[in-house]
């Protein structure tokens, strides 16, 4: 599966996720309760996604995986960019999309977090 299809499929299954294109065609912005957790775009013709991470986790991922770099056009400590690659670990991408979502959900208002919990329990 391609990077964009894998990431968008994973993100779209999560509660309260919306996708918009505020920057125009070619840049999909995924939000939970109006807070960004993933961007999907092309950079110099190569598929890429931006995801939120904790600073320590992001540093470790960049050290281990050559296709993971600091977040393009984002805060370099809190965001990573994953670029399409032949050896891309699909389960890692799915985990990182979910992790990014969870980091944003943790910062939501209590009522919004409770709504997401309820929606998850009905799935």
VEXPA-670201 format. One record per residue: residue number from 1; residue in three letters; x, y, z negated of N, C-alpha, C, O in turn. Coordinates in nm, 4 decimals. Each point is the difference from the previous one (the first is absolute). Example, Ala and Ser with C-alpha at 12.3 -4.5 7.8 and 13.67 -1.06 7.14 Angstrom:
1 / ALA / 1.3190 / -0.5690 / -0.7800 / -0.0890 / 0.1190 / 0.0000 / 0.0900 / 0.1200 / 0.0000 / 0.1036 / -0.0019 / -0.0665
2 / SER / -0.1386 / 0.1069 / 0.1385 / 0.0820 / 0.1190 / -0.0060 / -0.0770 / 0.1090 / -0.0730 / 0.0509 / 0.1108 / -0.0169
//
This chain:
1 / UNK / 0.0853 / -0.1179 / 0.0000 / -0.0853 / 0.1179 / 0.0000 / 0.0902 / 0.1247 / 0.0000 / 0.1055 / 0.0011 / -0.0634
2 / UNK / -0.1476 / 0.1015 / 0.1338 / 0.0816 / 0.1214 / 0.0045 / -0.0067 / 0.0729 / -0.1345 / -0.0924 / -0.0203 / -0.0787
3 / UNK / 0.1905 / 0.1041 / 0.0546 / 0.0075 / 0.0745 / -0.1264 / -0.1267 / 0.0809 / -0.0246 / -0.0577 / -0.0066 / -0.1086
4 / UNK / 0.0141 / 0.0826 / 0.2084 / -0.1191 / 0.0843 / -0.0186 / -0.1256 / -0.0834 / -0.0241 / -0.0808 / 0.0344 / -0.0863
5 / UNK / 0.0631 / -0.1431 / 0.1607 / -0.1190 / -0.0844 / -0.0191 / 0.0013 / -0.0640 / -0.1383 / -0.1024 / -0.0038 / -0.0683
6 / UNK / 0.2173 / -0.0459 / 0.0279 / 0.0130 / -0.0637 / -0.1310 / -0.0300 / 0.0991 / -0.1124 / -0.0776 / -0.0295 / -0.0910
7 / UNK / 0.1393 / 0.1463 / 0.0982 / -0.0172 / 0.1007 / -0.1047 / -0.1434 / 0.0516 / -0.0045 / -0.0581 / 0.0120 / -0.1078
8 / UNK / 0.0002 / 0.0189 / 0.2247 / -0.1364 / 0.0535 / 0.0001 / -0.1014 / -0.1060 / -0.0402 / -0.0991 / 0.0315 / -0.0659
9 / UNK / 0.1219 / -0.1551 / 0.1039 / -0.0892 / -0.1088 / -0.0411 / 0.0034 / -0.0175 / -0.1517 / -0.1042 / -0.0169 / -0.0633
10 / UNK / 0.2221 / 0.0210 / 0.0063 / 0.0152 / -0.0135 / -0.1454 / -0.0666 / 0.1168 / -0.0720 / -0.0747 / -0.0197 / -0.0958
11 / UNK / 0.1021 / 0.1412 / 0.1423 / -0.0540 / 0.1201 / -0.0646 / -0.1518 / 0.0075 / 0.0109 / -0.0674 / 0.0384 / -0.0956
12 / UNK / 0.0138 / -0.0746 / 0.2107 / -0.1441 / 0.0132 / 0.0250 / -0.0847 / -0.0913 / -0.0879 / -0.1184 / 0.0265 / -0.0206
13 / UNK / 0.1772 / -0.1328 / -0.0309 / -0.0736 / -0.0940 / -0.0850 / -0.0141 / 0.0487 / -0.1438 / -0.0763 / -0.0573 / -0.0778
14 / UNK / 0.1491 / 0.1625 / 0.0423 / -0.0010 / 0.0491 / -0.1375 / -0.1177 / 0.0940 / -0.0243 / -0.0428 / 0.0702 / 0.0916
15 / UNK / -0.0102 / -0.0680 / -0.2143 / -0.1167 / 0.0840 / -0.0307 / 0.0266 / 0.1495 / 0.0164 / 0.1073 / 0.0500 / -0.0340
16 / UNK / -0.2081 / 0.0201 / 0.0872 / -0.0001 / 0.1462 / 0.0115 / 0.1090 / 0.0567 / 0.0908 / 0.0415 / 0.1147 / -0.0168
17 / UNK / 0.0046 / -0.1939 / 0.1121 / 0.1038 / 0.0461 / 0.0928 / -0.0654 / 0.0627 / 0.1226 / -0.0948 / -0.0541 / 0.0569
18 / UNK / 0.1481 / 0.1701 / -0.0177 / -0.0430 / 0.0656 / 0.1233 / 0.1232 / 0.0256 / 0.0852 / 0.1111 / 0.0125 / -0.0515
19 / UNK / -0.1320 / -0.0048 / 0.1826 / 0.1089 / 0.0288 / 0.0924 / -0.0399 / 0.1202 / 0.0836 / -0.1085 / 0.0030 / 0.0581
20 / UNK / 0.1970 / 0.0968 / -0.0521 / -0.0244 / 0.1194 / 0.0808 / 0.1244 / 0.0266 / 0.0847 / 0.1037 / -0.0642 / -0.0164
21 / UNK / -0.1171 / 0.1601 / 0.1068 / 0.1133 / 0.0413 / 0.0830 / 0.0140 / 0.1527 / -0.0050 / -0.0162 / 0.0673 / 0.1018
22 / UNK / 0.0464 / -0.0127 / -0.2207 / 0.0089 / 0.1461 / -0.0133 / 0.1146 / 0.0623 / 0.0795 / -0.0006 / 0.1201 / 0.0271
23 / UNK / 0.0990 / -0.2024 / 0.0102 / 0.1141 / 0.0505 / 0.0754 / -0.0118 / -0.0325 / 0.1486 / 0.0948 / 0.0186 / 0.0762
24 / UNK / -0.2118 / -0.0672 / -0.0358 / -0.0242 / -0.0325 / 0.1401 / 0.0188 / -0.1482 / 0.0287 / 0.0355 / -0.0784 / -0.0880
25 / UNK / -0.0604 / 0.0422 / 0.2135 / 0.0171 / -0.1387 / 0.0443 / 0.1424 / -0.0478 / -0.0278 / 0.0962 / 0.0753 / 0.0149
26 / UNK / -0.0850 / -0.1992 / -0.0546 / 0.1326 / -0.0564 / -0.0200 / 0.0487 / 0.0028 / -0.1429 / 0.1080 / -0.0517 / -0.0287
27 / UNK / -0.1842 / 0.1105 / -0.0619 / 0.0377 / -0.0006 / -0.1414 / -0.1251 / -0.0270 / -0.0830 / -0.0805 / 0.0898 / -0.0247
28 / UNK / 0.0661 / -0.2141 / -0.0175 / -0.1133 / -0.0386 / -0.0834 / 0.0369 / 0.0216 / -0.1467 / 0.1051 / -0.0443 / -0.0462
29 / UNK / -0.1935 / 0.1132 / -0.0258 / 0.0231 / 0.0292 / -0.1414 / -0.1037 / -0.0781 / -0.0816 / -0.1205 / 0.0192 / 0.0157
30 / UNK / 0.1693 / -0.1064 / -0.1019 / -0.0874 / -0.0820 / -0.0838 / -0.0043 / 0.0605 / -0.1396 / 0.1029 / 0.0310 / -0.0599
31 / UNK / -0.2263 / -0.0150 / 0.0094 / -0.0201 / 0.0618 / -0.1306 / -0.0908 / -0.0872 / -0.0852 / -0.0847 / -0.0733 / 0.0511
32 / UNK / 0.1042 / 0.0828 / -0.1820 / -0.0930 / -0.0572 / -0.0958 / -0.0522 / 0.1179 / -0.0809 / 0.0774 / 0.0727 / -0.0623
33 / UNK / -0.2085 / -0.0542 / 0.0634 / -0.0639 / 0.1107 / -0.0712 / 0.0684 / 0.1329 / 0.0357 / 0.0259 / 0.0828 / -0.0874
34 / UNK / 0.0020 / -0.0642 / 0.2137 / 0.0572 / 0.1227 / 0.0557 / 0.1466 / 0.0249 / -0.0367 / 0.0487 / 0.1122 / 0.0136
35 / UNK / 0.0213 / -0.2151 / -0.0597 / 0.1430 / 0.0107 / -0.0326 / 0.0776 / -0.0932 / 0.0934 / -0.0327 / -0.1181 / 0.0117
36 / UNK / 0.1343 / 0.1711 / 0.0538 / 0.0774 / -0.0752 / 0.0997 / 0.0848 / -0.1089 / -0.0657 / 0.0687 / 0.0244 / -0.0992
37 / UNK / -0.0748 / -0.1460 / 0.1568 / 0.0894 / -0.1068 / -0.0446 / 0.0764 / -0.0640 / 0.1151 / 0.0947 / -0.0751 / -0.0232
38 / UNK / -0.1354 / 0.1045 / 0.1505 / 0.0728 / -0.0567 / 0.1134 / -0.0199 / 0.0857 / 0.1243 / -0.1094 / 0.0505 / 0.0256
39 / UNK / 0.2167 / -0.0350 / 0.0509 / -0.0066 / 0.0624 / 0.1318 / 0.0537 / -0.1013 / 0.1001 / 0.0967 / -0.0708 / -0.0280
40 / UNK / -0.1591 / 0.0642 / 0.1435 / 0.0393 / -0.0926 / 0.1053 / 0.0243 / 0.0827 / 0.1258 / -0.0892 / 0.0721 / 0.0447
41 / UNK / 0.2092 / -0.0818 / 0.0128 / 0.0369 / 0.0882 / 0.1109 / 0.1104 / -0.0623 / 0.0852 / 0.0498 / -0.1083 / -0.0305
42 / UNK / -0.0127 / 0.1778 / 0.1370 / 0.1135 / -0.0393 / 0.0834 / 0.1065 / 0.1077 / -0.0125 / -0.0307 / 0.1192 / 0.0021
43 / UNK / 0.1551 / -0.1611 / -0.0150 / 0.1116 / 0.0932 / -0.0064 / 0.1019 / -0.0444 / 0.1042 / 0.0556 / -0.1095 / -0.0084
44 / UNK / -0.0322 / 0.1948 / 0.1050 / 0.0889 / -0.0304 / 0.1116 / -0.0387 / -0.1327 / 0.0662 / 0.0854 / -0.0823 / 0.0328
45 / UNK / -0.2162 / 0.0641 / -0.0144 / -0.0522 / -0.1181 / 0.0677 / -0.0045 / -0.1268 / -0.0831 / -0.0379 / -0.1054 / 0.0511
46 / UNK / 0.0754 / 0.1128 / -0.1773 / 0.0012 / -0.1180 / -0.0861 / -0.1077 / 0.0120 / -0.1077 / -0.0126 / 0.1042 / -0.0643
47 / UNK / -0.0641 / -0.2101 / 0.0450 / -0.1049 / -0.0013 / -0.1012 / 0.0605 / 0.0136 / -0.1392 / 0.1039 / -0.0588 / -0.0301
48 / UNK / -0.1711 / 0.1378 / -0.0547 / 0.0463 / 0.0190 / -0.1375 / -0.1193 / 0.0294 / -0.0900 / -0.1046 / 0.0462 / 0.0457
49 / UNK / 0.1226 / -0.0737 / -0.1737 / -0.1001 / 0.0371 / -0.1005 / 0.0728 / 0.0639 / -0.1178 / 0.1146 / -0.0341 / -0.0293
50 / UNK / -0.1815 / 0.1259 / -0.0372 / 0.0494 / 0.0602 / -0.1245 / -0.0850 / -0.0528 / -0.1141 / -0.1226 / -0.0053 / 0.0102
51 / UNK / 0.1878 / -0.0336 / -0.1189 / -0.0696 / -0.0506 / -0.1181 / 0.0583 / 0.0615 / -0.1253 / 0.1188 / 0.0318 / -0.0060
52 / UNK / -0.2031 / -0.0155 / -0.0932 / 0.0417 / 0.0539 / -0.1299 / 0.0651 / -0.1133 / -0.0805 / -0.0461 / -0.1141 / 0.0031
53 / UNK / 0.1547 / 0.1477 / -0.0756 / 0.0690 / -0.0965 / -0.0858 / 0.0520 / 0.0717 / -0.1243 / 0.0070 / 0.1229 / -0.0033
54 / UNK / 0.0292 / -0.2000 / -0.0983 / 0.0706 / 0.0603 / -0.1125 / 0.1443 / 0.0223 / 0.0463 / 0.0499 / -0.0758 / 0.0832
55 / UNK / 0.0175 / 0.1776 / -0.1353 / 0.1361 / 0.0293 / 0.0468 / 0.0961 / -0.1197 / -0.0079 / 0.0747 / -0.0249 / 0.0946
56 / UNK / -0.0757 / -0.0488 / -0.2054 / 0.0916 / -0.1148 / -0.0152 / -0.0311 / -0.1105 / 0.1012 / 0.0903 / -0.0598 / 0.0586
57 / UNK / -0.2182 / 0.0344 / -0.0396 / -0.0421 / -0.1036 / 0.0949 / 0.0393 / 0.0394 / 0.1423 / 0.0475 / -0.0834 / 0.0772
58 / UNK / -0.0673 / 0.2099 / -0.0432 / 0.0357 / 0.0477 / 0.1333 / 0.1487 / -0.0136 / 0.0264 / 0.0403 / -0.0420 / 0.1085
59 / UNK / 0.0413 / 0.0770 / -0.2060 / 0.1461 / -0.0110 / 0.0151 / 0.0412 / -0.1455 / 0.0207 / 0.0834 / -0.0296 / 0.0856
60 / UNK / -0.1413 / -0.0604 / -0.1632 / 0.0316 / -0.1421 / 0.0133 / -0.0396 / -0.0519 / 0.1387 / 0.0770 / -0.0713 / 0.0644
61 / UNK / -0.1974 / 0.1075 / -0.0191 / -0.0469 / -0.0462 / 0.1313 / 0.0900 / 0.0511 / 0.1123 / 0.0308 / -0.0739 / 0.0936
62 / UNK / 0.0110 / 0.1989 / -0.1026 / 0.0887 / 0.0567 / 0.1035 / 0.1357 / -0.0701 / 0.0010 / 0.0621 / -0.0139 / 0.1054
63 / UNK / -0.0158 / -0.0303 / -0.2228 / 0.1275 / -0.0710 / -0.0078 / -0.0081 / -0.1407 / 0.0613 / 0.0976 / -0.0493 / 0.0565
64 / UNK / -0.2131 / -0.0136 / -0.0681 / -0.0146 / -0.1391 / 0.0440 / -0.0415 / -0.0125 / 0.1464 / 0.0535 / -0.0837 / 0.0726
65 / UNK / -0.1485 / 0.1666 / -0.0289 / -0.0589 / -0.0158 / 0.1337 / 0.0442 / 0.1125 / 0.0927 / -0.0254 / 0.1170 / -0.0288
66 / UNK / 0.0912 / -0.1506 / 0.1397 / 0.0473 / 0.1040 / 0.0926 / -0.1134 / 0.0758 / 0.0701 / 0.0215 / 0.1111 / 0.0483
67 / UNK / -0.1409 / -0.1691 / -0.0422 / -0.1129 / 0.0653 / 0.0665 / -0.0814 / 0.0887 / -0.0954 / -0.1026 / 0.0555 / 0.0393
68 / UNK / 0.1484 / -0.0423 / -0.1643 / -0.0654 / 0.0893 / -0.0969 / 0.0957 / 0.1157 / -0.0305 / 0.1152 / -0.0205 / -0.0384
69 / UNK / -0.1660 / 0.1413 / 0.0566 / 0.0820 / 0.1208 / -0.0219 / -0.0802 / 0.1005 / -0.0828 / -0.1154 / -0.0250 / -0.0348
70 / UNK / 0.1774 / 0.1382 / 0.0040 / -0.0722 / 0.1039 / -0.0735 / -0.1194 / 0.0467 / 0.0834 / 0.0023 / -0.0071 / 0.1229
71 / UNK / -0.1048 / 0.0542 / -0.1904 / -0.1239 / 0.0404 / 0.0667 / 0.0199 / 0.1153 / 0.0971 / 0.0444 / 0.1081 / -0.0389
72 / UNK / -0.0770 / -0.1313 / 0.1632 / 0.0138 / 0.1025 / 0.1029 / -0.1011 / 0.1105 / -0.0253 / -0.1199 / -0.0266 / -0.0080
73 / UNK / 0.1664 / 0.1497 / -0.0047 / -0.0834 / 0.1180 / -0.0258 / -0.0758 / -0.0067 / -0.1323 / -0.1039 / 0.0640 / -0.0157
74 / UNK / 0.1556 / -0.1408 / -0.0784 / -0.0658 / -0.0140 / -0.1304 / 0.1054 / 0.0183 / -0.1096 / 0.1191 / 0.0113 / 0.0287
75 / UNK / -0.1640 / -0.0086 / -0.1537 / 0.0906 / 0.0061 / -0.1133 / 0.0893 / -0.1250 / 0.0039 / -0.0498 / -0.1126 / -0.0042
76 / UNK / 0.1792 / 0.1331 / 0.0122 / 0.0938 / -0.1113 / 0.0207 / 0.0098 / -0.0949 / -0.1190 / 0.0445 / -0.1137 / 0.0162
77 / UNK / -0.0849 / 0.1574 / -0.1349 / 0.0043 / -0.0872 / -0.1170 / -0.1248 / -0.0869 / -0.0119 / 0.0072 / -0.1144 / -0.0450
78 / UNK / -0.1204 / 0.1686 / 0.0852 / -0.1269 / -0.0676 / -0.0259 / -0.0625 / -0.0664 / 0.1226 / -0.1058 / -0.0619 / -0.0110
79 / UNK / 0.1689 / 0.0737 / 0.1265 / -0.0549 / -0.0587 / 0.1225 / 0.1091 / -0.0732 / 0.0772 / 0.1161 / 0.0410 / 0.0009
80 / UNK / -0.1559 / -0.1499 / 0.0637 / 0.0905 / -0.0721 / 0.0897 / -0.0639 / -0.0066 / 0.1376 / -0.1218 / 0.0106 / 0.0142
81 / UNK / 0.2050 / -0.0282 / 0.0860 / -0.0468 / -0.0284 / 0.1359 / 0.0437 / -0.1407 / 0.0345 / 0.1148 / -0.0385 / -0.0221
82 / UNK / -0.2087 / -0.0380 / 0.0768 / 0.0303 / -0.1346 / 0.0481 / -0.0124 / 0.0051 / 0.1515 / -0.1017 / 0.0444 / 0.0533
83 / UNK / 0.2050 / -0.0897 / 0.0152 / 0.0029 / 0.0030 / 0.1462 / -0.0202 / -0.1407 / 0.0556 / 0.0464 / -0.0979 / -0.0584
84 / UNK / -0.1158 / 0.0888 / 0.1712 / -0.0215 / -0.1293 / 0.0651 / 0.1351 / -0.0659 / 0.0244 / 0.0954 / 0.0659 / 0.0414
85 / UNK / -0.0877 / -0.1957 / -0.0671 / 0.1251 / -0.0724 / 0.0134 / -0.0319 / -0.1463 / 0.0285 / -0.1035 / -0.0510 / -0.0429
86 / UNK / 0.1919 / -0.0158 / 0.1149 / -0.0219 / -0.1411 / 0.0340 / -0.0021 / -0.0900 / -0.1229 / -0.0655 / -0.1042 / 0.0008
87 / UNK / 0.1358 / 0.1429 / -0.1054 / 0.0073 / -0.0834 / -0.1205 / -0.0875 / 0.0545 / -0.1132 / 0.0220 / -0.0320 / -0.1169
88 / UNK / -0.1199 / 0.1132 / 0.1516 / -0.0894 / 0.0607 / -0.0985 / -0.0715 / -0.1075 / -0.0819 / -0.0594 / -0.0921 / 0.0560
89 / UNK / 0.0655 / 0.1043 / -0.1872 / -0.0657 / -0.0936 / -0.0909 / -0.1453 / 0.0451 / -0.0186 / -0.0264 / 0.0983 / -0.0693
90 / UNK / -0.0682 / -0.1709 / 0.1315 / -0.1408 / 0.0415 / -0.0020 / -0.0577 / 0.0016 / -0.1412 / -0.0764 / 0.0903 / -0.0342
91 / UNK / 0.1116 / -0.1880 / -0.0474 / -0.0552 / -0.0027 / -0.1363 / 0.0554 / 0.1173 / -0.0814 / -0.0694 / 0.0534 / -0.0866
92 / UNK / 0.1931 / -0.0133 / 0.1136 / 0.0564 / 0.1171 / -0.0674 / -0.0777 / 0.1256 / 0.0381 / -0.0315 / 0.0821 / -0.0861
93 / UNK / 0.0007 / -0.0670 / 0.2134 / -0.0768 / 0.1167 / 0.0457 / -0.1361 / 0.0028 / -0.0680 / -0.0427 / 0.1049 / -0.0484
94 / UNK / -0.0256 / -0.2182 / 0.0441 / -0.1311 / -0.0063 / -0.0663 / 0.0120 / 0.0395 / -0.1471 / -0.0817 / 0.0768 / -0.0508
95 / UNK / 0.1833 / -0.1294 / -0.0171 / 0.0223 / 0.0326 / -0.1418 / 0.0287 / 0.1489 / -0.0194 / -0.0493 / 0.0611 / -0.0948
96 / UNK / 0.1289 / -0.0030 / 0.1845 / 0.0348 / 0.1412 / -0.0134 / -0.1194 / 0.0915 / 0.0281 / -0.0134 / 0.1050 / -0.0628
97 / UNK / -0.0732 / -0.1441 / 0.1565 / -0.1229 / 0.0775 / 0.0246 / -0.0865 / -0.0035 / -0.1251 / -0.0502 / 0.1034 / -0.0440
98 / UNK / 0.0326 / -0.2216 / -0.0132 / -0.0801 / -0.0136 / -0.1223 / 0.0632 / 0.0780 / -0.1152 / -0.0710 / 0.0660 / -0.0759
99 / UNK / 0.2019 / -0.0727 / 0.0621 / 0.0703 / 0.0725 / -0.1054 / -0.0198 / 0.1517 / 0.0148 / -0.0235 / 0.0698 / -0.0986
100 / UNK / 0.0332 / -0.0201 / 0.2214 / -0.0197 / 0.1425 / 0.0258 / -0.1413 / 0.0412 / -0.0405 / -0.0195 / 0.1033 / -0.0641
101 / UNK / -0.0778 / -0.1839 / 0.1017 / -0.1402 / 0.0238 / -0.0349 / -0.0148 / 0.0056 / -0.1528 / -0.0624 / 0.0914 / -0.0540
102 / UNK / 0.1204 / -0.1901 / -0.0143 / -0.0111 / -0.0075 / -0.1465 / 0.0648 / 0.1204 / -0.0682 / -0.0524 / 0.0500 / -0.0995
103 / UNK / 0.1656 / -0.0031 / 0.1517 / 0.0654 / 0.1176 / -0.0581 / -0.0899 / 0.1230 / 0.0081 / -0.0052 / 0.0803 / -0.0932
104 / UNK / -0.0650 / -0.0661 / 0.2042 / -0.0899 / 0.1142 / 0.0164 / -0.1244 / -0.0170 / -0.0867 / -0.0453 / 0.0958 / -0.0626
105 / UNK / -0.0100 / -0.2164 / 0.0584 / -0.1185 / -0.0258 / -0.0829 / 0.0305 / 0.0298 / -0.1473 / -0.0853 / 0.0531 / -0.0712
106 / UNK / 0.2043 / -0.0864 / 0.0259 / 0.0379 / 0.0229 / -0.1404 / -0.0048 / 0.1474 / -0.0376 / -0.0161 / 0.0331 / -0.1174
107 / UNK / 0.0297 / 0.0551 / 0.2143 / -0.0012 / 0.1446 / -0.0254 / -0.1381 / 0.0632 / 0.0191 / -0.0160 / 0.1203 / -0.0208
108 / UNK / -0.0827 / -0.1991 / 0.0598 / -0.1347 / 0.0533 / 0.0204 / -0.0680 / 0.0286 / -0.1342 / 0.0460 / -0.0439 / -0.1054
109 / UNK / -0.1547 / 0.1173 / 0.1119 / -0.0798 / 0.0265 / -0.1203 / -0.0589 / -0.1318 / -0.0491 / -0.0195 / -0.0940 / 0.0771
110 / UNK / -0.0083 / 0.0895 / -0.2071 / -0.0495 / -0.1233 / -0.0618 / -0.1254 / -0.0516 / 0.0696 / -0.0110 / -0.1202 / 0.0245
111 / UNK / -0.0827 / 0.2069 / 0.0075 / -0.1246 / -0.0423 / 0.0648 / 0.0275 / -0.0617 / 0.1376 / -0.0650 / -0.0968 / 0.0394
112 / UNK / 0.1604 / 0.1527 / 0.0320 / 0.0343 / -0.0534 / 0.1325 / 0.0674 / -0.1368 / -0.0129 / -0.0281 / -0.0908 / 0.0781
113 / UNK / 0.1168 / 0.0764 / -0.1765 / 0.0652 / -0.1303 / -0.0234 / -0.1032 / -0.1053 / -0.0395 / 0.0078 / -0.1147 / 0.0440
114 / UNK / -0.1043 / 0.1539 / -0.1270 / -0.1045 / -0.0937 / -0.0422 / -0.0855 / -0.0433 / 0.1185 / -0.0375 / -0.1167 / 0.0105
115 / UNK / 0.0070 / 0.2102 / 0.0784 / -0.0776 / -0.0331 / 0.1205 / 0.0734 / -0.1054 / 0.0840 / -0.0604 / -0.0957 / 0.0483
116 / UNK / 0.1901 / 0.1153 / -0.0323 / 0.0805 / -0.0951 / 0.0781 / 0.0024 / -0.1362 / -0.0688 / -0.0095 / -0.1030 / 0.0668
117 / UNK / 0.0221 / 0.1014 / -0.1987 / -0.0029 / -0.1258 / -0.0751 / -0.1308 / -0.0744 / 0.0224 / -0.0008 / -0.1212 / 0.0210
118 / UNK / -0.1095 / 0.1950 / -0.0257 / -0.1320 / -0.0613 / 0.0216 / -0.0080 / -0.0579 / 0.1404 / -0.0450 / -0.1132 / 0.0180
119 / UNK / 0.0879 / 0.1892 / 0.0808 / -0.0044 / -0.0455 / 0.1396 / 0.0868 / -0.1247 / 0.0199 / -0.0362 / -0.0893 / 0.0766
120 / UNK / 0.1478 / 0.0835 / -0.1439 / 0.0876 / -0.1170 / 0.0115 / -0.0635 / -0.1236 / -0.0637 / 0.0174 / -0.1117 / 0.0488
121 / UNK / -0.0900 / 0.1325 / -0.1567 / -0.0594 / -0.1152 / -0.0694 / -0.1162 / -0.0612 / 0.0774 / -0.0365 / -0.1152 / -0.0233
122 / UNK / -0.0217 / 0.1916 / 0.1151 / -0.1122 / -0.0502 / 0.0799 / 0.0491 / -0.0744 / 0.1243 / -0.0769 / -0.0733 / 0.0621
123 / UNK / 0.2016 / 0.0910 / -0.0260 / 0.0528 / -0.0614 / 0.1223 / 0.0048 / -0.1490 / -0.0088 / 0.0420 / -0.0662 / 0.0949
//
